[in-house]
Amino acid sequence: FQEIILTNFEKYNITFFENGLPSGTTWYVNLSNGQSYSSSTSTIAFNESNGTYSYTLAISNKEYAPTQYSRSFTVNGASITESITFNLITYKITFTESGLSSGTTWYVTLNGTTKSSSNNTIIFNEPNGSYAYTIQGISGYRTTTYSGTITINGNPIDENITWSVILY
């Protein structure tokens, strides 16, 4: 009789928890061995044997991104928990003024938030969408526009504000 030794390929629970996504958003864990898992809840769970696994993350809602798209985990005789954070992608909106005297404070209100600056830039960060803005008047100066709408569609926005001295 020949002895047959069977190797135990015990599998362990791997659980991914996500935070930051809107409820119902589908997200994916894609293992380098070809396996892919998805969920529209905050949890993805599956089983794997001992070993090291690389993975990439994907998401159906391109307005969000994970803090890291790819990583790896090692199963070594125990269950593994991975926490994934997704963040809303924002784009820089830069208002740049010219024409004001050095040190003059100016104000921009965008989407209900007012910011001021005594240098030539004011910066906001917003996700894709359309946003109304207003420029507060400054005594002794005028600009060609005091309001407008900015539409962000996957790129940063630069908005130039040119002031001129009012001559009497």
C-alpha atoms as a printed R data frame, in Angstrom:
    type eleno elety resid chain resno       x       y       z
1   ATOM     1    CA   PHE     A     1   0.000   0.000   0.000
2   ATOM     2    CA   GLN     A     2   1.182   3.432  -0.866
3   ATOM     3    CA   GLU     A     3   0.424   6.218   1.601
4   ATOM     4    CA   ILE     A     4  -1.390   9.185   0.126
5   ATOM     5    CA   ILE     A     5  -0.968  12.491   1.912
6   ATOM     6    CA   LEU     A     6  -3.641  15.058   1.289
7   ATOM     7    CA   THR     A     7  -2.674  18.672   1.752
8   ATOM     8    CA   ASN     A     8  -5.170  20.794   3.622
9   ATOM     9    CA   PHE     A     9  -6.009  23.893   1.588
10  ATOM    10    CA   GLU     A    10  -7.954  25.602   4.322
11  ATOM    11    CA   LYS     A    11  -9.483  28.908   3.293
12  ATOM    12    CA   TYR     A    12  -9.836  31.988   5.443
13  ATOM    13    CA   ASN     A    13 -12.371  34.786   5.365
14  ATOM    14    CA   ILE     A    14 -11.228  38.013   3.673
15  ATOM    15    CA   THR     A    15 -13.475  40.992   4.354
16  ATOM    16    CA   PHE     A    16 -13.202  44.424   2.754
17  ATOM    17    CA   PHE     A    17 -15.053  47.306   4.397
18  ATOM    18    CA   GLU     A    18 -15.533  50.567   2.526
19  ATOM    19    CA   ASN     A    19 -16.476  53.999   3.793
20  ATOM    20    CA   GLY     A    20 -17.147  57.236   1.963
21  ATOM    21    CA   LEU     A    21 -19.357  56.018  -0.881
22  ATOM    22    CA   PRO     A    22 -22.987  57.053  -1.326
23  ATOM    23    CA   SER     A    23 -25.407  54.285  -0.356
24  ATOM    24    CA   GLY     A    24 -25.969  51.769  -3.159
25  ATOM    25    CA   THR     A    25 -22.774  52.562  -5.091
26  ATOM    26    CA   THR     A    26 -21.198  49.480  -6.678
27  ATOM    27    CA   TRP     A    27 -17.496  48.942  -6.004
28  ATOM    28    CA   TYR     A    28 -15.106  46.145  -6.944
29  ATOM    29    CA   VAL     A    29 -12.125  44.226  -5.560
30  ATOM    30    CA   ASN     A    30 -10.179  42.640  -8.441
31  ATOM    31    CA   LEU     A    31  -7.534  40.100  -7.430
32  ATOM    32    CA   SER     A    32  -4.430  39.590  -9.565
33  ATOM    33    CA   ASN     A    33  -5.330  35.867  -9.835
34  ATOM    34    CA   GLY     A    34  -8.362  36.845 -11.961
35  ATOM    35    CA   GLN     A    35 -11.051  36.694  -9.298
36  ATOM    36    CA   SER     A    36 -13.339  39.696  -9.038
37  ATOM    37    CA   TYR     A    37 -15.855  40.603  -6.344
38  ATOM    38    CA   SER     A    38 -18.374  43.426  -6.228
39  ATOM    39    CA   SER     A    39 -20.904  44.885  -3.837
40  ATOM    40    CA   SER     A    40 -23.332  47.767  -3.552
41  ATOM    41    CA   THR     A    41 -23.133  47.623   0.261
42  ATOM    42    CA   SER     A    42 -20.195  48.574   2.474
43  ATOM    43    CA   THR     A    43 -18.801  45.002   2.603
44  ATOM    44    CA   ILE     A    44 -17.192  42.515   0.224
45  ATOM    45    CA   ALA     A    45 -16.310  39.107   1.678
46  ATOM    46    CA   PHE     A    46 -14.704  36.016   0.144
47  ATOM    47    CA   ASN     A    47 -12.393  33.136   1.127
48  ATOM    48    CA   GLU     A    48  -8.763  32.517   0.167
49  ATOM    49    CA   SER     A    49  -5.992  30.063   1.074
50  ATOM    50    CA   ASN     A    50  -2.680  31.102   2.602
51  ATOM    51    CA   GLY     A    51  -0.667  33.315   0.284
52  ATOM    52    CA   THR     A    52  -0.113  36.887  -0.826
53  ATOM    53    CA   TYR     A    53  -2.706  38.493  -3.087
54  ATOM    54    CA   SER     A    54  -2.469  41.747  -5.007
55  ATOM    55    CA   TYR     A    55  -5.667  43.582  -5.754
56  ATOM    56    CA   THR     A    56  -6.992  46.675  -7.478
57  ATOM    57    CA   LEU     A    57 -10.121  48.614  -6.615
58  ATOM    58    CA   ALA     A    58 -12.694  49.952  -9.049
59  ATOM    59    CA   ILE     A    59 -15.931  51.855  -8.697
60  ATOM    60    CA   SER     A    60 -19.033  52.484 -10.812
61  ATOM    61    CA   ASN     A    61 -19.338  56.127  -9.697
62  ATOM    62    CA   LYS     A    62 -16.319  57.923 -11.197
63  ATOM    63    CA   GLU     A    63 -16.904  60.942  -8.941
64  ATOM    64    CA   TYR     A    64 -15.272  58.960  -6.119
65  ATOM    65    CA   ALA     A    65 -11.833  57.419  -5.844
66  ATOM    66    CA   PRO     A    66 -10.118  55.176  -3.297
67  ATOM    67    CA   THR     A    67  -7.161  56.596  -1.393
68  ATOM    68    CA   GLN     A    68  -5.092  53.798  -3.015
69  ATOM    69    CA   TYR     A    69  -6.137  51.914  -6.154
70  ATOM    70    CA   SER     A    70  -3.933  48.872  -5.598
71  ATOM    71    CA   ARG     A    71  -2.458  47.059  -2.629
72  ATOM    72    CA   SER     A    72  -1.890  43.535  -1.408
73  ATOM    73    CA   PHE     A    73  -2.734  41.369   1.578
74  ATOM    74    CA   THR     A    74  -1.211  38.192   2.989
75  ATOM    75    CA   VAL     A    75  -3.251  35.290   4.353
76  ATOM    76    CA   ASN     A    76  -1.270  33.383   6.959
77  ATOM    77    CA   GLY     A    77  -3.590  31.024   8.814
78  ATOM    78    CA   ALA     A    78  -6.136  33.663   9.851
79  ATOM    79    CA   SER     A    79  -8.912  35.870   8.515
80  ATOM    80    CA   ILE     A    80  -8.033  39.275   7.083
81  ATOM    81    CA   THR     A    81  -9.900  42.581   7.246
82  ATOM    82    CA   GLU     A    82  -9.119  45.417   4.842
83  ATOM    83    CA   SER     A    83 -10.537  48.937   5.262
84  ATOM    84    CA   ILE     A    84 -10.967  51.025   2.131
85  ATOM    85    CA   THR     A    85 -11.732  54.746   2.082
86  ATOM    86    CA   PHE     A    86 -13.297  56.394  -0.946
87  ATOM    87    CA   ASN     A    87 -13.270  60.190  -1.299
88  ATOM    88    CA   LEU     A    88 -15.313  62.520  -3.443
89  ATOM    89    CA   ILE     A    89 -13.062  63.827  -6.217
90  ATOM    90    CA   THR     A    90 -12.836  67.602  -6.169
91  ATOM    91    CA   TYR     A    91 -11.238  70.009  -8.603
92  ATOM    92    CA   LYS     A    92  -9.486  73.265  -7.871
93  ATOM    93    CA   ILE     A    93 -11.271  76.468  -8.828
94  ATOM    94    CA   THR     A    94  -8.752  79.307  -8.817
95  ATOM    95    CA   PHE     A    95  -9.928  82.905  -8.964
96  ATOM    96    CA   THR     A    96  -7.014  85.160  -9.891
97  ATOM    97    CA   GLU     A    97  -7.332  88.919  -9.643
98  ATOM    98    CA   SER     A    98  -5.265  91.573 -11.329
99  ATOM    99    CA   GLY     A    99  -5.379  95.355 -11.012
100 ATOM   100    CA   LEU     A   100  -5.869  95.750  -7.253
101 ATOM   101    CA   SER     A   101  -3.304  97.605  -5.152
102 ATOM   102    CA   SER     A   102  -1.006  95.265  -3.249
103 ATOM   103    CA   GLY     A   103  -2.597  94.101   0.028
104 ATOM   104    CA   THR     A   104  -6.168  95.003  -0.970
105 ATOM   105    CA   THR     A   105  -8.657  92.430   0.373
106 ATOM   106    CA   TRP     A   106 -11.168  91.043  -2.109
107 ATOM   107    CA   TYR     A   107 -13.990  88.503  -1.738
108 ATOM   108    CA   VAL     A   108 -15.522  85.695  -3.798
109 ATOM   109    CA   THR     A   109 -18.651  83.772  -2.844
110 ATOM   110    CA   LEU     A   110 -19.008  80.380  -4.536
111 ATOM   111    CA   ASN     A   111 -21.873  78.011  -3.841
112 ATOM   112    CA   GLY     A   112 -22.735  79.926  -0.653
113 ATOM   113    CA   THR     A   113 -19.172  79.961   0.742
114 ATOM   114    CA   THR     A   114 -17.313  83.281   0.945
115 ATOM   115    CA   LYS     A   115 -13.529  83.454   0.899
116 ATOM   116    CA   SER     A   116 -11.278  86.484   1.021
117 ATOM   117    CA   SER     A   117  -7.679  87.184   0.106
118 ATOM   118    CA   SER     A   118  -5.209  90.046   0.258
119 ATOM   119    CA   ASN     A   119  -3.054  88.440  -2.438
120 ATOM   120    CA   ASN     A   120  -4.095  87.706  -6.010
121 ATOM   121    CA   THR     A   121  -5.686  84.231  -5.623
122 ATOM   122    CA   ILE     A   122  -8.696  82.642  -3.968
123 ATOM   123    CA   ILE     A   123  -9.048  78.859  -4.255
124 ATOM   124    CA   PHE     A   124 -12.066  76.588  -3.827
125 ATOM   125    CA   ASN     A   125 -12.288  72.799  -4.264
126 ATOM   126    CA   GLU     A   126 -15.538  71.381  -5.593
127 ATOM   127    CA   PRO     A   127 -16.796  68.189  -7.279
128 ATOM   128    CA   ASN     A   128 -18.219  68.113 -10.811
129 ATOM   129    CA   GLY     A   129 -21.213  70.400 -11.189
130 ATOM   130    CA   SER     A   130 -22.260  73.981 -11.878
131 ATOM   131    CA   TYR     A   131 -21.668  76.686  -9.284
132 ATOM   132    CA   ALA     A   132 -22.789  80.299  -9.120
133 ATOM   133    CA   TYR     A   133 -20.274  82.845  -7.896
134 ATOM   134    CA   THR     A   134 -20.303  86.509  -6.977
135 ATOM   135    CA   ILE     A   135 -17.473  89.008  -6.626
136 ATOM   136    CA   GLN     A   136 -17.918  91.615  -3.899
137 ATOM   137    CA   GLY     A   137 -17.444  95.209  -5.023
138 ATOM   138    CA   ILE     A   138 -14.423  97.172  -3.765
139 ATOM   139    CA   SER     A   139 -14.564 100.911  -3.176
140 ATOM   140    CA   GLY     A   140 -12.562 102.753  -5.840
141 ATOM   141    CA   TYR     A   141 -12.380  99.760  -8.215
142 ATOM   142    CA   ARG     A   142 -14.615  98.075 -10.755
143 ATOM   143    CA   THR     A   143 -14.489  94.816 -12.662
144 ATOM   144    CA   THR     A   144 -16.199  93.702 -15.851
145 ATOM   145    CA   THR     A   145 -18.241  91.034 -14.074
146 ATOM   146    CA   TYR     A   146 -19.508  90.618 -10.531
147 ATOM   147    CA   SER     A   147 -21.175  87.238 -10.976
148 ATOM   148    CA   GLY     A   148 -21.186  84.161 -13.128
149 ATOM   149    CA   THR     A   149 -21.469  80.396 -13.253
150 ATOM   150    CA   ILE     A   150 -18.621  77.902 -13.352
151 ATOM   151    CA   THR     A   151 -19.123  74.357 -14.602
152 ATOM   152    CA   ILE     A   152 -16.662  71.692 -13.508
153 ATOM   153    CA   ASN     A   153 -16.486  68.623 -15.716
154 ATOM   154    CA   GLY     A   154 -13.422  66.656 -14.641
155 ATOM   155    CA   ASN     A   155 -10.867  69.473 -14.814
156 ATOM   156    CA   PRO     A   156  -9.657  72.373 -12.670
157 ATOM   157    CA   ILE     A   157 -10.988  75.848 -13.512
158 ATOM   158    CA   ASP     A   158  -9.140  79.168 -13.681
159 ATOM   159    CA   GLU     A   159 -11.254  82.324 -13.529
160 ATOM   160    CA   ASN     A   160  -9.561  85.690 -14.046
161 ATOM   161    CA   ILE     A   161 -10.969  88.834 -12.436
162 ATOM   162    CA   THR     A   162  -9.572  92.103 -13.785
163 ATOM   163    CA   TRP     A   163 -10.028  95.244 -11.676
164 ATOM   164    CA   SER     A   164  -9.555  98.808 -12.830
165 ATOM   165    CA   VAL     A   165  -9.376 102.001 -10.807
166 ATOM   166    CA   ILE     A   166 -12.473 104.178 -11.002
167 ATOM   167    CA   LEU     A   167 -11.443 107.640 -12.114
168 ATOM   168    CA   TYR     A   168 -13.662 110.565 -11.198
